[in-house]
Amino acid sequence: MKEGWLRQWERKRELGKKTYVRRYGLFYFGMVAAVGTSLLELAFSASIETAYLVARFIIFPLFGMIGASIRWEANEKKYAAAVQQAGQAGKGKKPAAKGTKH
């Protein structure tokens, strides 16, 4: 497994699941998708239908949060497997002292 992904996931998992789901599902996907589709509607029809606007700001963030929650669980499983694999690969090796390079 790529060590870059592991480091990146370790930083993201420090946020906690709630913050991760809010940030990546609600805001980065949900709100961006809602605003983007509303702007496209405005550009192509020169008006925005209020009912669709309200629905977009409910549905896109909801689906984004569901998707981010599923992604969190999948990444946690992937991370646990990678840590376990690294632990098994490292058996028998002497751990490096603090402050030294491996």
PDB file as gemmi writes it, atoms N, CA and C in Angstrom:
CRYST1    1.000    1.000    1.000  90.00  90.00  90.00 P 1                      
ATOM      1  N   MET A   1       0.843  -1.178   0.000  1.00  0.00           N  
ATOM      2  CA  MET A   1       0.000   0.000   0.000  1.00  0.00           C  
ATOM      3  C   MET A   1       0.887   1.240   0.000  1.00  0.00           C  
ATOM      4  N   LYS A   2       0.420   2.243  -0.622  1.00  0.00           N  
ATOM      5  CA  LYS A   2       1.182   3.485  -0.715  1.00  0.00           C  
ATOM      6  C   LYS A   2       1.273   4.167   0.640  1.00  0.00           C  
ATOM      7  N   GLU A   3       2.480   4.542   1.009  1.00  0.00           N  
ATOM      8  CA  GLU A   3       2.655   5.232   2.290  1.00  0.00           C  
ATOM      9  C   GLU A   3       2.060   6.629   2.253  1.00  0.00           C  
ATOM     10  N   GLY A   4       2.028   7.250   1.085  1.00  0.00           N  
ATOM     11  CA  GLY A   4       1.424   8.574   0.956  1.00  0.00           C  
ATOM     12  C   GLY A   4      -0.054   8.545   1.329  1.00  0.00           C  
ATOM     13  N   TRP A   5      -0.752   7.500   0.863  1.00  0.00           N  
ATOM     14  CA  TRP A   5      -2.160   7.370   1.210  1.00  0.00           C  
ATOM     15  C   TRP A   5      -2.322   7.174   2.712  1.00  0.00           C  
ATOM     16  N   LEU A   6      -1.465   6.347   3.296  1.00  0.00           N  
ATOM     17  CA  LEU A   6      -1.549   6.101   4.739  1.00  0.00           C  
ATOM     18  C   LEU A   6      -1.374   7.396   5.524  1.00  0.00           C  
ATOM     19  N   ARG A   7      -0.376   8.172   5.181  1.00  0.00           N  
ATOM     20  CA  ARG A   7      -0.151   9.445   5.882  1.00  0.00           C  
ATOM     21  C   ARG A   7      -1.328  10.399   5.691  1.00  0.00           C  
ATOM     22  N   GLN A   8      -1.831  10.450   4.469  1.00  0.00           N  
ATOM     23  CA  GLN A   8      -2.961  11.329   4.169  1.00  0.00           C  
ATOM     24  C   GLN A   8      -4.193  10.887   4.964  1.00  0.00           C  
ATOM     25  N   TRP A   9      -4.453   9.585   5.011  1.00  0.00           N  
ATOM     26  CA  TRP A   9      -5.614   9.102   5.747  1.00  0.00           C  
ATOM     27  C   TRP A   9      -5.437   9.322   7.255  1.00  0.00           C  
ATOM     28  N   GLU A  10      -4.228   9.165   7.756  1.00  0.00           N  
ATOM     29  CA  GLU A  10      -3.988   9.417   9.182  1.00  0.00           C  
ATOM     30  C   GLU A  10      -4.330  10.860   9.540  1.00  0.00           C  
ATOM     31  N   ARG A  11      -3.995  11.800   8.665  1.00  0.00           N  
ATOM     32  CA  ARG A  11      -4.344  13.201   8.915  1.00  0.00           C  
ATOM     33  C   ARG A  11      -5.856  13.403   8.874  1.00  0.00           C  
ATOM     34  N   LYS A  12      -6.513  12.795   7.893  1.00  0.00           N  
ATOM     35  CA  LYS A  12      -7.957  12.958   7.766  1.00  0.00           C  
ATOM     36  C   LYS A  12      -8.692  12.277   8.908  1.00  0.00           C  
ATOM     37  N   ARG A  13      -8.218  11.119   9.352  1.00  0.00           N  
ATOM     38  CA  ARG A  13      -8.936  10.405  10.413  1.00  0.00           C  
ATOM     39  C   ARG A  13      -8.791  11.103  11.750  1.00  0.00           C  
ATOM     40  N   GLU A  14      -7.784  11.967  11.894  1.00  0.00           N  
ATOM     41  CA  GLU A  14      -7.661  12.760  13.120  1.00  0.00           C  
ATOM     42  C   GLU A  14      -8.835  13.731  13.278  1.00  0.00           C  
ATOM     43  N   LEU A  15      -9.491  14.073  12.165  1.00  0.00           N  
ATOM     44  CA  LEU A  15     -10.656  14.950  12.207  1.00  0.00           C  
ATOM     45  C   LEU A  15     -11.818  14.296  12.951  1.00  0.00           C  
ATOM     46  N   GLY A  16     -11.874  12.992  12.885  1.00  0.00           N  
ATOM     47  CA  GLY A  16     -13.026  12.265  13.411  1.00  0.00           C  
ATOM     48  C   GLY A  16     -14.059  12.099  12.310  1.00  0.00           C  
ATOM     49  N   LYS A  17     -14.895  11.098  12.482  1.00  0.00           N  
ATOM     50  CA  LYS A  17     -15.864  10.784  11.437  1.00  0.00           C  
ATOM     51  C   LYS A  17     -16.857  11.918  11.200  1.00  0.00           C  
ATOM     52  N   LYS A  18     -17.387  12.513  12.285  1.00  0.00           N  
ATOM     53  CA  LYS A  18     -18.384  13.582  12.123  1.00  0.00           C  
ATOM     54  C   LYS A  18     -17.839  14.742  11.299  1.00  0.00           C  
ATOM     55  N   THR A  19     -16.661  15.214  11.663  1.00  0.00           N  
ATOM     56  CA  THR A  19     -16.065  16.347  10.952  1.00  0.00           C  
ATOM     57  C   THR A  19     -15.722  15.967   9.523  1.00  0.00           C  
ATOM     58  N   TYR A  20     -15.212  14.754   9.315  1.00  0.00           N  
ATOM     59  CA  TYR A  20     -14.883  14.274   7.967  1.00  0.00           C  
ATOM     60  C   TYR A  20     -16.137  14.272   7.086  1.00  0.00           C  
ATOM     61  N   VAL A  21     -17.230  13.710   7.607  1.00  0.00           N  
ATOM     62  CA  VAL A  21     -18.469  13.613   6.833  1.00  0.00           C  
ATOM     63  C   VAL A  21     -19.018  15.007   6.529  1.00  0.00           C  
ATOM     64  N   ARG A  22     -18.975  15.881   7.507  1.00  0.00           N  
ATOM     65  CA  ARG A  22     -19.446  17.261   7.265  1.00  0.00           C  
ATOM     66  C   ARG A  22     -18.597  17.964   6.217  1.00  0.00           C  
ATOM     67  N   ARG A  23     -17.281  17.876   6.375  1.00  0.00           N  
ATOM     68  CA  ARG A  23     -16.385  18.608   5.474  1.00  0.00           C  
ATOM     69  C   ARG A  23     -16.444  18.058   4.054  1.00  0.00           C  
ATOM     70  N   TYR A  24     -16.227  16.751   3.911  1.00  0.00           N  
ATOM     71  CA  TYR A  24     -16.102  16.185   2.572  1.00  0.00           C  
ATOM     72  C   TYR A  24     -17.448  15.831   1.934  1.00  0.00           C  
ATOM     73  N   GLY A  25     -18.447  15.474   2.721  1.00  0.00           N  
ATOM     74  CA  GLY A  25     -19.746  15.129   2.175  1.00  0.00           C  
ATOM     75  C   GLY A  25     -20.673  16.314   2.049  1.00  0.00           C  
ATOM     76  N   LEU A  26     -20.878  17.002   3.170  1.00  0.00           N  
ATOM     77  CA  LEU A  26     -21.811  18.119   3.197  1.00  0.00           C  
ATOM     78  C   LEU A  26     -21.291  19.307   2.393  1.00  0.00           C  
ATOM     79  N   PHE A  27     -20.089  19.759   2.699  1.00  0.00           N  
ATOM     80  CA  PHE A  27     -19.581  20.969   2.055  1.00  0.00           C  
ATOM     81  C   PHE A  27     -18.927  20.700   0.709  1.00  0.00           C  
ATOM     82  N   TYR A  28     -17.874  19.869   0.681  1.00  0.00           N  
ATOM     83  CA  TYR A  28     -17.115  19.703  -0.560  1.00  0.00           C  
ATOM     84  C   TYR A  28     -17.923  19.059  -1.670  1.00  0.00           C  
ATOM     85  N   PHE A  29     -18.814  18.138  -1.344  1.00  0.00           N  
ATOM     86  CA  PHE A  29     -19.640  17.562  -2.401  1.00  0.00           C  
ATOM     87  C   PHE A  29     -21.012  18.214  -2.447  1.00  0.00           C  
ATOM     88  N   GLY A  30     -21.732  18.164  -1.344  1.00  0.00           N  
ATOM     89  CA  GLY A  30     -23.126  18.582  -1.333  1.00  0.00           C  
ATOM     90  C   GLY A  30     -23.359  20.018  -1.730  1.00  0.00           C  
ATOM     91  N   MET A  31     -22.690  20.936  -1.074  1.00  0.00           N  
ATOM     92  CA  MET A  31     -22.911  22.352  -1.364  1.00  0.00           C  
ATOM     93  C   MET A  31     -22.349  22.756  -2.720  1.00  0.00           C  
ATOM     94  N   VAL A  32     -21.196  22.215  -3.060  1.00  0.00           N  
ATOM     95  CA  VAL A  32     -20.610  22.535  -4.369  1.00  0.00           C  
ATOM     96  C   VAL A  32     -21.515  22.029  -5.487  1.00  0.00           C  
ATOM     97  N   ALA A  33     -22.051  20.825  -5.338  1.00  0.00           N  
ATOM     98  CA  ALA A  33     -22.949  20.273  -6.355  1.00  0.00           C  
ATOM     99  C   ALA A  33     -24.245  21.086  -6.433  1.00  0.00           C  
ATOM    100  N   ALA A  34     -24.794  21.466  -5.284  1.00  0.00           N  
ATOM    101  CA  ALA A  34     -26.041  22.246  -5.270  1.00  0.00           C  
ATOM    102  C   ALA A  34     -25.844  23.609  -5.917  1.00  0.00           C  
ATOM    103  N   VAL A  35     -24.778  24.292  -5.556  1.00  0.00           N  
ATOM    104  CA  VAL A  35     -24.504  25.609  -6.139  1.00  0.00           C  
ATOM    105  C   VAL A  35     -24.192  25.467  -7.628  1.00  0.00           C  
ATOM    106  N   GLY A  36     -23.387  24.479  -7.973  1.00  0.00           N  
ATOM    107  CA  GLY A  36     -23.014  24.279  -9.379  1.00  0.00           C  
ATOM    108  C   GLY A  36     -24.202  23.992 -10.276  1.00  0.00           C  
ATOM    109  N   THR A  37     -25.079  23.086  -9.846  1.00  0.00           N  
ATOM    110  CA  THR A  37     -26.251  22.787 -10.681  1.00  0.00           C  
ATOM    111  C   THR A  37     -27.219  23.966 -10.737  1.00  0.00           C  
ATOM    112  N   SER A  38     -27.286  24.730  -9.660  1.00  0.00           N  
ATOM    113  CA  SER A  38     -28.146  25.927  -9.674  1.00  0.00           C  
ATOM    114  C   SER A  38     -27.608  26.970 -10.647  1.00  0.00           C  
ATOM    115  N   LEU A  39     -26.293  27.139 -10.663  1.00  0.00           N  
ATOM    116  CA  LEU A  39     -25.691  28.074 -11.613  1.00  0.00           C  
ATOM    117  C   LEU A  39     -25.887  27.616 -13.054  1.00  0.00           C  
ATOM    118  N   LEU A  40     -25.795  26.309 -13.281  1.00  0.00           N  
ATOM    119  CA  LEU A  40     -26.056  25.787 -14.634  1.00  0.00           C  
ATOM    120  C   LEU A  40     -27.498  26.036 -15.037  1.00  0.00           C  
ATOM    121  N   GLU A  41     -28.419  25.809 -14.107  1.00  0.00           N  
ATOM    122  CA  GLU A  41     -29.832  26.084 -14.409  1.00  0.00           C  
ATOM    123  C   GLU A  41     -30.031  27.561 -14.754  1.00  0.00           C  
ATOM    124  N   LEU A  42     -29.407  28.421 -13.977  1.00  0.00           N  
ATOM    125  CA  LEU A  42     -29.520  29.856 -14.222  1.00  0.00           C  
ATOM    126  C   LEU A  42     -28.928  30.231 -15.585  1.00  0.00           C  
ATOM    127  N   ALA A  43     -27.809  29.632 -15.924  1.00  0.00           N  
ATOM    128  CA  ALA A  43     -27.153  29.945 -17.193  1.00  0.00           C  
ATOM    129  C   ALA A  43     -27.971  29.481 -18.392  1.00  0.00           C  
ATOM    130  N   PHE A  44     -28.615  28.324 -18.279  1.00  0.00           N  
ATOM    131  CA  PHE A  44     -29.330  27.772 -19.424  1.00  0.00           C  
ATOM    132  C   PHE A  44     -30.799  28.185 -19.506  1.00  0.00           C  
ATOM    133  N   SER A  45     -31.413  28.537 -18.379  1.00  0.00           N  
ATOM    134  CA  SER A  45     -32.830  28.889 -18.450  1.00  0.00           C  
ATOM    135  C   SER A  45     -33.107  30.312 -17.975  1.00  0.00           C  
ATOM    136  N   ALA A  46     -32.071  31.013 -17.551  1.00  0.00           N  
ATOM    137  CA  ALA A  46     -32.170  32.413 -17.113  1.00  0.00           C  
ATOM    138  C   ALA A  46     -33.042  32.605 -15.875  1.00  0.00           C  
ATOM    139  N   SER A  47     -33.374  31.527 -15.201  1.00  0.00           N  
ATOM    140  CA  SER A  47     -34.096  31.628 -13.930  1.00  0.00           C  
ATOM    141  C   SER A  47     -33.838  30.355 -13.117  1.00  0.00           C  
ATOM    142  N   ILE A  48     -34.155  30.435 -11.840  1.00  0.00           N  
ATOM    143  CA  ILE A  48     -33.985  29.268 -10.981  1.00  0.00           C  
ATOM    144  C   ILE A  48     -35.333  28.928 -10.370  1.00  0.00           C  
ATOM    145  N   GLU A  49     -35.754  27.712 -10.555  1.00  0.00           N  
ATOM    146  CA  GLU A  49     -37.010  27.220  -9.988  1.00  0.00           C  
ATOM    147  C   GLU A  49     -36.818  27.005  -8.488  1.00  0.00           C  
ATOM    148  N   THR A  50     -37.598  27.661  -7.676  1.00  0.00           N  
ATOM    149  CA  THR A  50     -37.431  27.634  -6.216  1.00  0.00           C  
ATOM    150  C   THR A  50     -37.531  26.217  -5.646  1.00  0.00           C  
ATOM    151  N   ALA A  51     -38.490  25.456  -6.121  1.00  0.00           N  
ATOM    152  CA  ALA A  51     -38.657  24.089  -5.609  1.00  0.00           C  
ATOM    153  C   ALA A  51     -37.409  23.248  -5.890  1.00  0.00           C  
ATOM    154  N   TYR A  52     -36.851  23.387  -7.083  1.00  0.00           N  
ATOM    155  CA  TYR A  52     -35.633  22.648  -7.418  1.00  0.00           C  
ATOM    156  C   TYR A  52     -34.444  23.121  -6.589  1.00  0.00           C  
ATOM    157  N   LEU A  53     -34.377  24.407  -6.356  1.00  0.00           N  
ATOM    158  CA  LEU A  53     -33.294  24.968  -5.558  1.00  0.00           C  
ATOM    159  C   LEU A  53     -33.311  24.387  -4.138  1.00  0.00           C  
ATOM    160  N   VAL A  54     -34.478  24.392  -3.524  1.00  0.00           N  
ATOM    161  CA  VAL A  54     -34.617  23.845  -2.170  1.00  0.00           C  
ATOM    162  C   VAL A  54     -34.267  22.361  -2.167  1.00  0.00           C  
ATOM    163  N   ALA A  55     -34.774  21.634  -3.157  1.00  0.00           N  
ATOM    164  CA  ALA A  55     -34.493  20.200  -3.241  1.00  0.00           C  
ATOM    165  C   ALA A  55     -32.996  19.939  -3.399  1.00  0.00           C  
ATOM    166  N   ARG A  56     -32.327  20.715  -4.217  1.00  0.00           N  
ATOM    167  CA  ARG A  56     -30.880  20.547  -4.408  1.00  0.00           C  
ATOM    168  C   ARG A  56     -30.112  20.738  -3.104  1.00  0.00           C  
ATOM    169  N   PHE A  57     -30.500  21.749  -2.326  1.00  0.00           N  
ATOM    170  CA  PHE A  57     -29.784  22.029  -1.083  1.00  0.00           C  
ATOM    171  C   PHE A  57     -30.153  21.064   0.037  1.00  0.00           C  
ATOM    172  N   ILE A  58     -31.089  20.179  -0.226  1.00  0.00           N  
ATOM    173  CA  ILE A  58     -31.381  19.098   0.715  1.00  0.00           C  
ATOM    174  C   ILE A  58     -30.772  17.789   0.213  1.00  0.00           C  
ATOM    175  N   ILE A  59     -31.025  17.457  -1.043  1.00  0.00           N  
ATOM    176  CA  ILE A  59     -30.639  16.154  -1.590  1.00  0.00           C  
ATOM    177  C   ILE A  59     -29.136  16.020  -1.792  1.00  0.00           C  
ATOM    178  N   PHE A  60     -28.498  16.976  -2.433  1.00  0.00           N  
ATOM    179  CA  PHE A  60     -27.060  16.849  -2.680  1.00  0.00           C  
ATOM    180  C   PHE A  60     -26.247  16.733  -1.386  1.00  0.00           C  
ATOM    181  N   PRO A  61     -26.475  17.585  -0.392  1.00  0.00           N  
ATOM    182  CA  PRO A  61     -25.728  17.414   0.863  1.00  0.00           C  
ATOM    183  C   PRO A  61     -26.035  16.082   1.561  1.00  0.00           C  
ATOM    184  N   LEU A  62     -27.287  15.644   1.497  1.00  0.00           N  
ATOM    185  CA  LEU A  62     -27.648  14.368   2.109  1.00  0.00           C  
ATOM    186  C   LEU A  62     -26.892  13.216   1.458  1.00  0.00           C  
ATOM    187  N   PHE A  63     -26.930  13.156   0.130  1.00  0.00           N  
ATOM    188  CA  PHE A  63     -26.194  12.108  -0.575  1.00  0.00           C  
ATOM    189  C   PHE A  63     -24.684  12.239  -0.358  1.00  0.00           C  
ATOM    190  N   GLY A  64     -24.199  13.458  -0.287  1.00  0.00           N  
ATOM    191  CA  GLY A  64     -22.782  13.668  -0.020  1.00  0.00           C  
ATOM    192  C   GLY A  64     -22.377  13.123   1.334  1.00  0.00           C  
ATOM    193  N   MET A  65     -23.222  13.344   2.341  1.00  0.00           N  
ATOM    194  CA  MET A  65     -22.914  12.845   3.678  1.00  0.00           C  
ATOM    195  C   MET A  65     -22.987  11.321   3.736  1.00  0.00           C  
ATOM    196  N   ILE A  66     -23.948  10.737   3.042  1.00  0.00           N  
ATOM    197  CA  ILE A  66     -24.035   9.274   2.983  1.00  0.00           C  
ATOM    198  C   ILE A  66     -22.800   8.711   2.290  1.00  0.00           C  
ATOM    199  N   GLY A  67     -22.424   9.312   1.172  1.00  0.00           N  
ATOM    200  CA  GLY A  67     -21.236   8.851   0.443  1.00  0.00           C  
ATOM    201  C   GLY A  67     -19.960   8.998   1.257  1.00  0.00           C  
ATOM    202  N   ALA A  68     -19.810  10.121   1.963  1.00  0.00           N  
ATOM    203  CA  ALA A  68     -18.620  10.341   2.780  1.00  0.00           C  
ATOM    204  C   ALA A  68     -18.564   9.359   3.950  1.00  0.00           C  
ATOM    205  N   SER A  69     -19.720   9.029   4.501  1.00  0.00           N  
ATOM    206  CA  SER A  69     -19.768   8.058   5.589  1.00  0.00           C  
ATOM    207  C   SER A  69     -19.346   6.667   5.104  1.00  0.00           C  
ATOM    208  N   ILE A  70     -19.828   6.286   3.940  1.00  0.00           N  
ATOM    209  CA  ILE A  70     -19.444   5.000   3.349  1.00  0.00           C  
ATOM    210  C   ILE A  70     -17.950   4.999   3.041  1.00  0.00           C  
ATOM    211  N   ARG A  71     -17.459   6.104   2.496  1.00  0.00           N  
ATOM    212  CA  ARG A  71     -16.035   6.218   2.166  1.00  0.00           C  
ATOM    213  C   ARG A  71     -15.182   6.151   3.438  1.00  0.00           C  
ATOM    214  N   TRP A  72     -15.644   6.776   4.520  1.00  0.00           N  
ATOM    215  CA  TRP A  72     -14.930   6.719   5.803  1.00  0.00           C  
ATOM    216  C   TRP A  72     -14.761   5.267   6.240  1.00  0.00           C  
ATOM    217  N   GLU A  73     -15.859   4.515   6.230  1.00  0.00           N  
ATOM    218  CA  GLU A  73     -15.813   3.118   6.675  1.00  0.00           C  
ATOM    219  C   GLU A  73     -14.884   2.284   5.792  1.00  0.00           C  
ATOM    220  N   ALA A  74     -14.952   2.501   4.484  1.00  0.00           N  
ATOM    221  CA  ALA A  74     -14.084   1.758   3.565  1.00  0.00           C  
ATOM    222  C   ALA A  74     -12.616   2.105   3.803  1.00  0.00           C  
ATOM    223  N   ASN A  75     -12.320   3.367   4.001  1.00  0.00           N  
ATOM    224  CA  ASN A  75     -10.942   3.786   4.253  1.00  0.00           C  
ATOM    225  C   ASN A  75     -10.438   3.273   5.598  1.00  0.00           C  
ATOM    226  N   GLU A  76     -11.303   3.197   6.591  1.00  0.00           N  
ATOM    227  CA  GLU A  76     -10.908   2.656   7.889  1.00  0.00           C  
ATOM    228  C   GLU A  76     -10.543   1.174   7.776  1.00  0.00           C  
ATOM    229  N   LYS A  77     -11.318   0.421   6.999  1.00  0.00           N  
ATOM    230  CA  LYS A  77     -11.009  -1.002   6.779  1.00  0.00           C  
ATOM    231  C   LYS A  77      -9.682  -1.145   6.037  1.00  0.00           C  
ATOM    232  N   LYS A  78      -9.502  -0.324   5.021  1.00  0.00           N  
ATOM    233  CA  LYS A  78      -8.266  -0.346   4.233  1.00  0.00           C  
ATOM    234  C   LYS A  78      -7.071   0.015   5.117  1.00  0.00           C  
ATOM    235  N   TYR A  79      -7.247   1.015   5.965  1.00  0.00           N  
ATOM    236  CA  TYR A  79      -6.190   1.462   6.869  1.00  0.00           C  
ATOM    237  C   TYR A  79      -5.849   0.370   7.887  1.00  0.00           C  
ATOM    238  N   ALA A  80      -6.868  -0.244   8.484  1.00  0.00           N  
ATOM    239  CA  ALA A  80      -6.644  -1.301   9.474  1.00  0.00           C  
ATOM    240  C   ALA A  80      -5.891  -2.468   8.852  1.00  0.00           C  
ATOM    241  N   ALA A  81      -6.258  -2.833   7.634  1.00  0.00           N  
ATOM    242  CA  ALA A  81      -5.573  -3.929   6.947  1.00  0.00           C  
ATOM    243  C   ALA A  81      -4.116  -3.565   6.668  1.00  0.00           C  
ATOM    244  N   ALA A  82      -3.880  -2.334   6.275  1.00  0.00           N  
ATOM    245  CA  ALA A  82      -2.508  -1.897   5.981  1.00  0.00           C  
ATOM    246  C   ALA A  82      -1.659  -1.868   7.250  1.00  0.00           C  
ATOM    247  N   VAL A  83      -2.236  -1.401   8.351  1.00  0.00           N  
ATOM    248  CA  VAL A  83      -1.501  -1.356   9.617  1.00  0.00           C  
ATOM    249  C   VAL A  83      -1.200  -2.770  10.096  1.00  0.00           C  
ATOM    250  N   GLN A  84      -2.180  -3.658   9.967  1.00  0.00           N  
ATOM    251  CA  GLN A  84      -1.964  -5.046  10.372  1.00  0.00           C  
ATOM    252  C   GLN A  84      -0.892  -5.699   9.508  1.00  0.00           C  
ATOM    253  N   GLN A  85      -0.947  -5.451   8.219  1.00  0.00           N  
ATOM    254  CA  GLN A  85       0.040  -6.013   7.302  1.00  0.00           C  
ATOM    255  C   GLN A  85       1.432  -5.470   7.625  1.00  0.00           C  
ATOM    256  N   ALA A  86       1.525  -4.200   7.912  1.00  0.00           N  
ATOM    257  CA  ALA A  86       2.815  -3.595   8.259  1.00  0.00           C  
ATOM    258  C   ALA A  86       3.330  -4.178   9.571  1.00  0.00           C  
ATOM    259  N   GLY A  87       2.421  -4.429  10.507  1.00  0.00           N  
ATOM    260  CA  GLY A  87       2.809  -5.023  11.786  1.00  0.00           C  
ATOM    261  C   GLY A  87       3.340  -6.433  11.614  1.00  0.00           C  
ATOM    262  N   GLN A  88       2.730  -7.204  10.737  1.00  0.00           N  
ATOM    263  CA  GLN A  88       3.184  -8.566  10.483  1.00  0.00           C  
ATOM    264  C   GLN A  88       4.502  -8.564   9.724  1.00  0.00           C  
ATOM    265  N   ALA A  89       4.656  -7.632   8.819  1.00  0.00           N  
ATOM    266  CA  ALA A  89       5.907  -7.541   8.060  1.00  0.00           C  
ATOM    267  C   ALA A  89       7.048  -7.097   8.957  1.00  0.00           C  
ATOM    268  N   GLY A  90       6.714  -6.327   9.998  1.00  0.00           N  
ATOM    269  CA  GLY A  90       7.736  -5.793  10.880  1.00  0.00           C  
ATOM    270  C   GLY A  90       8.096  -6.700  12.040  1.00  0.00           C  
ATOM    271  N   LYS A  91       7.434  -7.872  12.158  1.00  0.00           N  
ATOM    272  CA  LYS A  91       7.751  -8.790  13.253  1.00  0.00           C  
ATOM    273  C   LYS A  91       9.179  -9.278  13.118  1.00  0.00           C  
ATOM    274  N   GLY A  92       9.844  -9.304  14.227  1.00  0.00           N  
ATOM    275  CA  GLY A  92      11.227  -9.765  14.220  1.00  0.00           C  
ATOM    276  C   GLY A  92      12.219  -8.654  13.983  1.00  0.00           C  
ATOM    277  N   LYS A  93      11.744  -7.503  13.551  1.00  0.00           N  
ATOM    278  CA  LYS A  93      12.627  -6.362  13.351  1.00  0.00           C  
ATOM    279  C   LYS A  93      12.703  -5.566  14.640  1.00  0.00           C  
ATOM    280  N   LYS A  94      13.864  -5.040  14.895  1.00  0.00           N  
ATOM    281  CA  LYS A  94      14.043  -4.202  16.066  1.00  0.00           C  
ATOM    282  C   LYS A  94      13.505  -2.814  15.752  1.00  0.00           C  
ATOM    283  N   PRO A  95      12.622  -2.262  16.607  1.00  0.00           N  
ATOM    284  CA  PRO A  95      12.088  -0.929  16.315  1.00  0.00           C  
ATOM    285  C   PRO A  95      13.178   0.132  16.383  1.00  0.00           C  
ATOM    286  N   ALA A  96      13.056   1.127  15.524  1.00  0.00           N  
ATOM    287  CA  ALA A  96      14.037   2.217  15.505  1.00  0.00           C  
ATOM    288  C   ALA A  96      13.869   3.079  16.734  1.00  0.00           C  
ATOM    289  N   ALA A  97      14.956   3.609  17.215  1.00  0.00           N  
ATOM    290  CA  ALA A  97      14.913   4.502  18.371  1.00  0.00           C  
ATOM    291  C   ALA A  97      14.308   5.825  17.951  1.00  0.00           C  
ATOM    292  N   LYS A  98      13.741   6.548  18.920  1.00  0.00           N  
ATOM    293  CA  LYS A  98      13.162   7.855  18.624  1.00  0.00           C  
ATOM    294  C   LYS A  98      14.227   8.785  18.058  1.00  0.00           C  
ATOM    295  N   GLY A  99      13.826   9.527  17.040  1.00  0.00           N  
ATOM    296  CA  GLY A  99      14.724  10.510  16.453  1.00  0.00           C  
ATOM    297  C   GLY A  99      15.681   9.948  15.426  1.00  0.00           C  
ATOM    298  N   THR A 100      15.622   8.644  15.143  1.00  0.00           N  
ATOM    299  CA  THR A 100      16.499   8.071  14.130  1.00  0.00           C  
ATOM    300  C   THR A 100      15.684   7.721  12.908  1.00  0.00           C  
ATOM    301  N   LYS A 101      16.339   7.702  11.783  1.00  0.00           N  
ATOM    302  CA  LYS A 101      15.659   7.332  10.542  1.00  0.00           C  
ATOM    303  C   LYS A 101      15.677   5.831  10.409  1.00  0.00           C  
ATOM    304  N   HIS A 102      14.633   5.316   9.760  1.00  0.00           N  
ATOM    305  CA  HIS A 102      14.504   3.874   9.555  1.00  0.00           C  
ATOM    306  C   HIS A 102      15.376   3.429   8.423  1.00  0.00           C  
TER     307      HIS A 102                                                      
END                                                                             
